[in-house]
């Protein structure tokens, strides 16, 4: 989906059984949001964010036991696991 403000939203189901375990969650699919659409930088945690679709909720990446924001969303860090995965929860919870 391309929204009126230029944001890009992609929804992906991984299975109707909702049995893909990640951290404390069992996933059914994902929702990816690129807040500025096709414009750069197209980097996780900068302009691309993800939420997980579970059987009864949507959960931002970086929620409990799922890509810890303290290690995966650290501005300026060059650590190998600092890929921006936990930024969705970090920014929503701030």
C-alpha positions in Angstrom: 0.0 0.0 0.0 1.2 3.5 -0.7 -0.5 6.0 1.6 -1.4 9.6 0.7 1.6 10.9 2.7 4.0 8.7 0.6 4.5 6.1 3.3 4.8 2.5 2.1 3.1 -0.3 4.0 3.8 -4.0 3.2 1.9 -6.9 4.8 3.3 -10.4 4.7 1.7 -13.5 6.1 4.0 -16.4 6.9 1.3 -18.9 7.7 -2.3 -19.2 8.9 -1.2 -21.6 11.6 0.7 -18.8 13.3 3.4 -21.1 14.5 6.6 -19.2 13.7 8.2 -18.6 17.2 10.3 -15.5 17.8 11.2 -14.5 21.4 8.0 -14.6 23.5 5.8 -14.4 20.4 4.3 -16.8 17.9 4.0 -14.9 14.6 1.5 -15.1 11.7 3.1 -12.4 9.6 4.6 -9.0 9.5 3.8 -5.4 8.6 6.6 -3.3 7.3 6.3 0.5 7.3 8.7 2.7 5.3 7.7 6.1 6.6 9.1 8.0 3.5 8.3 5.5 0.9 10.8 4.9 -1.8 13.1 7.8 -0.7 16.4 7.0 0.9 17.9 6.0 3.3 15.8 2.8 3.4 17.4 1.6 6.6 15.9 -0.4 9.4 15.3 1.8 12.4 15.8 5.0 10.4 12.8 5.0 8.0 11.8 1.3 7.9 10.0 -0.3 10.9 8.3 -3.6 11.5 5.5 -5.0 13.6 4.7 -8.6 14.0 1.2 -10.0 13.5 0.4 -12.6 16.2 -2.8 -14.6 16.6 -4.2 -12.0 18.9 -2.2 -8.7 18.5 0.4 -6.8 16.6 3.7 -6.4 18.4 6.5 -4.0 17.4 9.9 -5.4 16.8 11.9 -4.7 19.9 9.2 -5.8 22.3 9.9 -8.2 25.2 12.5 -10.8 24.2 12.4 -9.9 20.6 15.3 -7.8 19.3 16.4 -5.9 22.4 16.3 -2.1 21.6 19.3 -1.6 24.0 21.5 -3.6 21.6 19.7 -3.4 18.2 18.8 0.3 18.2 21.8 2.3 19.5 22.5 5.5 17.6 26.2 5.5 16.4 27.0 2.0 17.5 28.9 -0.2 15.1 28.1 -3.5 16.9 27.2 -6.3 14.5 23.7 -6.8 16.1 22.9 -3.1 15.9 20.8 -3.4 12.7 17.8 -1.3 13.8 15.5 -4.2 14.4 14.5 -3.0 17.9 13.8 0.6 16.9 10.1 0.0 16.3 9.4 -0.7 20.0 11.9 1.9 21.2 10.4 4.7 19.3 6.8 3.7 20.1 7.6 3.4 23.8 9.5 6.6 24.2 
